[in-house]
């Protein structure tokens, strides 16, 4: 009998909130290690349009009307502590 797959474990952790809890603890530890502020004082947000392949289903794509690009947007948020 084989053990559970990584996907099975991940799905269980997502459902019961374990991944969010681990993420929160690691984020807080990292912030404390980098300085006294445990919460961000400023955030920078950016987005990028990424073209998708022709093999991607039409209904799972979006459009960046300003750039006339069919694909997906990816976002990045980073914080600074004053």
Secondary structure, DSSP 4 states (H G I P E B T S, - for coil): -----HHHHHHHHHHHTHHHHHHHHHHHHHHHHH-S-SS-SEEEEEEEEEEPPTTS-GGG-EEETTTTEEEEEEEEEEEE--
